[in-house]
């Protein structure tokens, strides 16, 4: 289902769908998507990702198209915890310019789901060429962005219609942020004040 085109997803989801079922149907998808995060990813993975983020000099948080909002929010919150957090949410030449200072000792975290943005795969390729650590949050291990990543978190993104649900992606982002908070303790007190 995740590899269907938006039109195919729309047709599949709306056939036999009753308007009165929208809350229950969405809740069931959301619960299944949330469970996928726990079933597909060991808790140690989130600790490992937190360690990468804390140890990295610069942290580039990337997400494009439908994943842009999650990446933007993650960068905002992570910036309250750690220094040198940069957003990379604009495709095209802006994406390349955002990564100009990327080097070994840095990391890139990319959020990308089916209908993967080319900019996400280009970001991963460029980061690996610079020797940076790469962390990916995606929907499948065979996603173009997962190839060569140091850590991959996979989540289900099934939703009500033609678009991906971001519930599990948001949950995974919160787990990563929680892991960072656990790793640094109260050391970001001054940044928060």
N, C-alpha and C positions, 0 to 999 in steps of 0.2 A: 504493500500500500504506500510506503514512503517514496517509492520510485515512480509513482504515477505523476502525470502532468497535472497542473492545477485543474484543467477542464475535466480530466478523468476522475480526479478526487471529488470534484463538485458533483458530478453525475453519480458516483458511487455513494456518496454521503447523503444526497437528497432523495435517492430512490427509496421509498418506503419510510421516510423520515416524517414523524408527526410533530407538528409545532408544539404540542403540549409536552413532548418529551425532552425539550431542549435542556432544561436544568439537569434532569437525571442523566441524560446522555452525556452532557459535558462533564458532569461530576464523575461518571464512570471512566471516561477517557482520561480525565485529570488524575484520578486515583491510579489507574494503570500506568500512566506516564511517570508519576512519582515513584511508584514501585519499581519501575525499570531502572531508575537511578541506583537504588539500593541493590537490586539483583545483578546488575551488570558491572558494578564498580565496588571494589573493596574499600573499606574506610581508610586503609593505609594509602590508597592512591591520592586521597584528598590531602593527607599529611605530606606526601611527597611533593604535590603541587604547591602547597603552602611553603615548603622549604625552598623550592625553586624560586618562588616569588620573593621571599624574604632575602635570599642570598644574592639575587640579581641586582646589578647596579641600576639598570633602567628596566622598567616593565612596560611593554607596549601591549595594550589591550585592543584587540581588533575584532570587528564585526561589521558586516556590510549588508545592505538591503534589509531583509526582515530580521536580521540579527543585530542590527546597528543599535537599537534601543537597549538591549541587554548589555552589549559591550560598553556603551556610554555610561549606563548606570553602574556597572562593575568598576569602571575606571574612576568614577566619582567617589564611590565608597572606599576603594582600595587606596585612593589618594589621601584619604583621611587617616589611613593606617601607616602607609609607607611613603617615602620620598621617591621622586623620579618616576611617577606613573604618567604614562602618555596615552592618549586616545588615538586610535587609528581607525576611523569610522567612515572616511570618505574614499571612495574608489577612484581609480584613474591616477593622474599625476600627483594628486594630494596624498594618496596612499604611499607612493614612493618617497615623496618628500618627508612624510612623517617618519619614515624608517632610515633616513640618511645617516643618523648617528648610531645606528644599531651595530653592536660588535659583540665579540665573545665576552662573556660575563653578564650579558643582558638576557632577557627572555621575552618571548612573544606568546601571548595567550590569544588564541583565535577561536571564536564562536561561529560555527557554520553548520547549517542544516540543509537537507535536500533542496535542490535547485541552487546548489552551492554557487556562491559568487566567485567569479574568476579571481577577483582581488584577494579572496581568502587563500586560495591555493598559491597565488603569486607571493603573498606575504610569507607563507610557510617556506616556500622555496628560497626566497631571499634570506630569511632568517637563518636557515640551515647553511646557506653559502657563507654567512658571516660568522658562523660558529656559535650562534645564540641558542639557548634552550627554547624548545617549542612545546607548548601545552595546547591541546585542542579539546573543545567541547563540541561534540557532533552527534549525529544520529546512528552512525554505523562505522565499524572499523575499516570498511572498504571506501569510505568517503575520501575524495581527493586530498583533503586537508590532513587526514590521519597518517598518510604515508610519511615515514621518517620522523614523526613527532616523538618527543621524549616521554610524554604522558598523554593518554587519550581517555577522556570521559565520554561514554556513550549513553544517550538517553533516547527514549521514545518520544515522538512528536505528533502522534495521532490526534486529530482534532475533529471538530464538527463539520468542517467544510473544506474548501480548497487550500486553505492556509495551514501552516504548521502551528501547533500549540506550543507556546513558550513556557508552559507551567513547569515542566521537568527541567528545561534549560535554566530557568530562573532558580529552581531548587538547587541544581548543581552549582550555579554561580554562588548562591548563598552558602553552600557547603565549603566551597573554596575560600570564601571570605571568612567564614567561621574558623577554618583551619589556620588562616593567617592570623586571626585574632588570638587563637589559642597559642600559636607559636611565639607571638610577640608579647603576650600578656598585656600589662598596662603601660608598655613602653611608648605607646602613641598618645599618652595623656596630654603631653604638651601640644602635639599637633591638633588634637581635638579642642583644646582650650583656645 
